Amino acid sequence: MKIPFKILFFLIFIFIIACSSKNEKISILEDENLELQMIDAYKEGYEELEKGDIIYAAKKFNEAELLYPQSEWAPKSVLLSAYAYYSQNYYDEALGELDRFFKKYPKHKNIDYAHFLYAMCYYENIIDEKKHLEPLILSKKRFEFILKNYPDTDFALDSQYKINLINDVLASKEMYLGKYYIKKKKWGAAINRFKNVLKNYETTIYVEEALHRLVETHYKIGLIEESAKYANLLGYNYQSSEWYEQSYKIFNKEYISSFEIKKEKKSVFQKFKRLLKWNPEIPKIWEKNTWRKLN
């Protein structure tokens, strides 16, 4: 017996709907199961992070992301993995996690934090002004990026503070090199270093000394007018500073600065303190002299 086409079509349609419904139920169950596994992995990673086992913690965060990448917890897992590495000075591993975060979640709500953590990974590699410049330059660039793109965040405020500190280190490096060139009598190279401080790091604590070194260096090579120009600039802005008095002394050899007077007073006072240091023989001497006076 032949089944009419319409009835056959209807039966096929019902079968497809039934299979689809069944597949949807299986899919939902699978998703729920994956989400539970992801939550367990995330919690375990967080617990291990608090205990200090950061390698295992990072591994569990990565596992959580892979189990359920469409979850809202997936990008958070990447960030926590990066932070775990950062917290124990594994900066290269942290940067690798953050690079992956930027690629996969470029519009995530915590993207500002990711950029700040990226900058901090470079910042923590700064040693001192005598070492290589790469961490200084890279971290400064990242902090400036935060100031430009996320100016109203707490990270912007901290970034500005970090930039100020970085500028201090960069300026100190210029001063270190400038004074090194003075010792080597490479006057032109020294002058360029001190001028860099005035041009690029004018808000740092090294500006006064840089001006004084320019006064000193120009005077040594016979450029008296140029030396006087920097002395006037130093006097106009920092007349009460020690560096101004040092520069003034270059042109006035007989001048004794107030700082030298204070130093001399201090040394005299220290001598006086040594004289007053307790001596067990003092009472005996005092009694003997007093007795003589009384008799």
C-alpha positions as CSV (number, residue, x, y, z in Angstrom):
1,M,0.0,0.0,0.0
2,K,1.4,3.3,-1.0
3,I,1.5,6.1,1.6
4,P,0.2,9.4,0.2
5,F,3.0,12.0,-0.3
6,K,1.4,14.5,2.1
7,I,1.2,12.0,4.9
8,L,4.8,10.8,4.3
9,F,6.0,14.4,4.3
10,F,4.2,15.0,7.6
11,L,5.7,12.0,9.2
12,I,9.2,13.0,8.1
13,F,8.6,16.5,9.5
14,I,7.5,15.1,12.9
15,F,10.6,12.8,13.0
16,I,12.9,15.8,12.3
17,I,11.3,17.9,15.0
18,A,11.6,15.0,17.5
19,C,15.3,14.5,16.7
20,S,15.9,18.2,16.9
21,S,14.3,18.5,20.3
22,K,16.3,15.5,21.5
23,N,19.5,17.0,20.2
24,E,18.7,20.3,21.9
25,K,18.1,18.6,25.2
26,I,21.4,16.7,24.9
27,S,23.2,20.0,24.0
28,I,21.7,21.7,27.0
29,L,22.8,18.9,29.3
30,E,26.3,18.9,27.8
31,D,26.5,22.7,28.2
32,E,25.3,22.4,31.8
33,N,27.9,19.7,32.5
34,L,30.7,21.7,30.9
35,E,29.7,24.8,32.9
36,L,29.8,22.9,36.1
37,Q,33.2,21.5,35.2
38,M,34.4,25.0,34.3
39,I,33.2,26.4,37.6
40,D,35.0,23.6,39.5
41,A,38.2,24.3,37.6
42,Y,37.9,28.0,38.2
43,K,37.3,27.6,42.0
44,E,40.2,25.2,42.3
45,G,42.5,27.6,40.4
46,Y,41.4,30.4,42.7
47,E,42.0,28.3,45.9
48,E,45.5,27.3,44.6
49,L,46.3,30.9,43.8
50,E,45.5,31.9,47.4
51,K,47.7,29.1,48.6
52,G,50.6,30.3,46.5
53,D,50.8,27.4,44.0
54,I,50.6,29.7,41.0
55,I,51.7,27.2,38.3
56,Y,48.9,24.8,39.2
57,A,46.5,27.7,39.6
58,A,47.3,29.1,36.1
59,K,46.8,25.6,34.7
60,K,43.4,25.3,36.3
61,F,42.4,28.8,35.0
62,N,43.4,27.8,31.5
63,E,41.4,24.6,31.9
64,A,38.4,26.5,32.9
65,E,38.6,28.7,29.8
66,L,39.0,25.7,27.5
67,L,36.1,23.9,29.0
68,Y,33.6,26.6,28.4
69,P,35.1,29.4,26.2
70,Q,31.7,31.0,25.6
71,S,31.2,31.6,29.3
72,E,31.6,35.0,30.9
73,W,34.2,33.4,33.2
74,A,36.5,32.4,30.3
75,P,38.1,35.9,29.9
76,K,38.3,36.2,33.7
77,S,40.2,32.9,33.8
78,V,42.8,34.3,31.4
79,L,43.2,37.4,33.4
80,L,43.6,35.4,36.6
81,S,46.1,33.1,34.9
82,A,48.1,36.2,33.9
83,Y,47.9,37.7,37.4
84,A,49.0,34.3,38.9
85,Y,52.2,34.4,36.8
86,Y,52.8,38.1,37.5
87,S,52.4,37.6,41.3
88,Q,55.4,35.3,41.3
89,N,57.6,37.2,38.9
90,Y,56.9,35.0,35.8
91,Y,56.6,38.1,33.7
92,D,57.1,36.5,30.3
93,E,54.3,33.9,31.0
94,A,52.0,36.7,32.2
95,L,52.6,38.7,29.1
96,G,51.8,35.6,27.0
97,E,48.5,35.2,28.7
98,L,47.7,38.9,28.3
99,D,48.6,38.8,24.6
100,R,46.1,36.0,24.2
101,F,43.5,38.0,26.1
102,F,43.9,41.0,23.9
103,K,43.5,38.8,20.8
104,K,40.4,36.8,22.0
105,Y,38.6,39.4,24.1
106,P,39.5,42.9,22.7
107,K,36.2,44.5,23.9
108,H,36.0,42.9,27.4
109,K,35.0,45.2,30.2
110,N,38.3,44.6,32.1
111,I,40.5,45.5,29.2
112,D,41.8,48.5,31.1
113,Y,43.1,46.2,33.9
114,A,44.7,43.9,31.3
115,H,46.7,46.9,29.9
116,F,47.7,48.0,33.3
117,L,48.9,44.5,34.3
118,Y,50.8,44.4,31.0
119,A,52.6,47.7,31.8
120,M,53.4,46.4,35.3
121,C,55.1,43.3,33.9
122,Y,57.6,45.6,32.3
123,Y,57.7,48.0,35.2
124,E,58.7,45.3,37.7
125,N,61.8,44.6,35.5
126,I,63.2,48.0,36.1
127,I,66.4,47.7,38.2
128,D,68.2,51.1,38.3
129,E,69.5,53.8,36.0
130,K,72.7,51.9,35.2
131,K,70.9,49.0,33.6
132,H,69.4,48.7,30.1
133,L,66.5,51.0,29.1
134,E,64.0,48.6,27.5
135,P,61.8,47.9,30.6
136,L,61.7,51.7,31.3
137,I,60.7,52.6,27.7
138,L,58.2,49.8,27.3
139,S,56.4,50.3,30.6
140,K,56.3,54.1,30.1
141,K,54.7,53.6,26.7
142,R,52.1,51.3,28.2
143,F,51.2,53.6,31.0
144,E,50.9,56.5,28.5
145,F,48.5,54.3,26.5
146,I,46.3,53.9,29.6
147,L,46.3,57.6,30.3
148,K,45.2,58.3,26.7
149,N,42.6,55.6,26.4
150,Y,41.3,55.1,29.9
151,P,41.8,58.6,31.6
152,D,38.8,58.3,34.0
153,T,39.9,55.0,35.6
154,D,41.9,54.3,38.8
155,F,44.5,52.8,36.6
156,A,45.1,56.1,34.9
157,L,45.9,57.7,38.3
158,D,48.4,55.0,39.2
159,S,49.8,55.1,35.7
160,Q,50.6,58.8,36.0
161,Y,52.4,58.1,39.3
162,K,54.4,55.3,37.7
163,I,55.3,57.6,34.7
164,N,56.7,60.2,37.2
165,L,58.8,57.5,38.8
166,I,60.0,56.3,35.5
167,N,61.0,59.8,34.4
168,D,63.0,60.2,37.6
169,V,64.9,57.0,36.8
170,L,65.5,58.1,33.1
171,A,66.6,61.5,34.3
172,S,69.0,59.9,36.8
173,K,70.5,57.8,34.0
174,E,71.1,61.0,32.0
175,M,72.8,62.6,35.0
176,Y,74.9,59.5,35.6
177,L,76.1,59.4,32.0
178,G,76.7,63.2,32.0
179,K,78.9,63.0,35.1
180,Y,80.7,60.0,33.6
181,Y,81.5,62.0,30.5
182,I,82.8,64.9,32.6
183,K,85.3,62.6,34.3
184,K,86.4,61.5,30.8
185,K,86.5,65.2,29.8
186,K,84.1,64.5,26.9
187,W,82.4,67.9,27.4
188,G,80.1,67.9,24.4
189,A,78.6,64.5,25.3
190,A,78.2,65.6,28.9
191,I,76.4,68.8,27.9
192,N,74.0,66.9,25.7
193,R,73.0,64.6,28.6
194,F,72.3,67.5,30.9
195,K,70.3,69.3,28.2
196,N,68.2,66.1,27.8
197,V,67.2,66.4,31.4
198,L,66.0,69.9,30.9
199,K,64.2,69.1,27.7
200,N,62.5,65.7,28.5
201,Y,62.4,65.5,32.3
202,E,61.7,69.0,33.4
203,T,59.4,67.9,36.2
204,T,62.0,65.7,37.9
205,I,64.2,66.4,40.9
206,Y,67.3,66.4,38.7
207,V,66.6,69.7,36.9
208,E,68.5,71.8,39.4
209,E,71.6,69.7,39.3
210,A,71.4,69.5,35.5
211,L,71.4,73.3,35.3
212,H,74.4,73.5,37.7
213,R,76.3,70.9,35.7
214,L,75.7,73.0,32.6
215,V,77.1,76.1,34.4
216,E,80.1,74.1,35.5
217,T,80.8,72.4,32.2
218,H,80.5,75.5,30.0
219,Y,82.7,77.4,32.4
220,K,85.4,74.7,32.3
221,I,85.6,74.9,28.5
222,G,85.7,78.7,28.4
223,L,82.1,79.4,27.3
224,I,81.5,82.0,30.1
225,E,78.5,83.7,28.6
226,E,76.7,80.4,28.1
227,S,77.6,79.3,31.6
228,A,76.2,82.6,33.0
229,K,73.0,82.0,31.0
230,Y,72.4,78.7,32.8
231,A,73.4,80.3,36.1
232,N,70.8,83.0,35.7
233,L,68.2,80.4,34.8
234,L,69.1,78.4,37.9
235,G,69.0,81.5,40.1
236,Y,65.7,82.7,38.7
237,N,64.0,79.3,39.5
238,Y,66.0,77.9,42.4
239,Q,67.7,80.8,44.1
240,S,67.6,79.2,47.5
241,S,68.9,75.8,46.4
242,E,72.3,74.2,47.1
243,W,73.0,73.9,43.4
244,Y,72.5,77.6,42.9
245,E,75.0,78.4,45.6
246,Q,77.4,75.9,44.0
247,S,77.0,77.7,40.7
248,Y,77.4,81.1,42.3
249,K,80.7,79.9,43.8
250,I,82.0,79.2,40.3
251,F,81.9,82.9,39.5
252,N,82.8,84.1,43.0
253,K,85.7,82.0,44.3
254,E,85.7,83.6,47.7
255,Y,82.0,82.9,48.4
256,I,81.3,80.5,51.2
257,S,77.9,78.9,50.8
258,S,75.4,78.6,53.7
259,F,75.5,74.9,53.2
260,E,79.2,74.9,53.9
261,I,78.7,77.0,57.0
262,K,76.1,74.6,58.3
263,K,78.4,71.7,57.6
264,E,81.2,73.5,59.5
265,K,78.8,74.2,62.4
266,K,77.8,70.6,62.4
267,S,81.4,69.4,62.6
268,V,82.2,71.8,65.5
269,F,79.1,70.6,67.3
270,Q,80.2,67.0,66.8
271,K,83.6,67.8,68.3
272,F,81.8,69.5,71.3
273,K,79.7,66.4,71.8
274,R,82.8,64.3,71.8
275,L,84.2,66.5,74.6
276,L,81.1,66.1,76.6
277,K,81.2,62.3,76.3
278,W,81.0,60.8,79.7
279,N,84.3,59.9,81.4
280,P,84.4,58.1,84.7
281,E,87.3,60.2,85.8
282,I,85.4,63.5,85.4
283,P,83.7,63.4,88.9
284,K,87.1,62.8,90.5
285,I,88.7,65.7,88.6
286,W,85.8,68.0,89.3
287,E,85.8,67.2,93.1
288,K,89.6,67.7,93.2
289,N,89.4,71.1,91.5
290,T,86.4,72.2,93.5
291,W,88.2,71.3,96.8
292,R,91.2,73.4,95.7
293,K,89.0,76.4,95.0
294,L,87.2,76.0,98.3
295,N,90.4,75.8,100.2
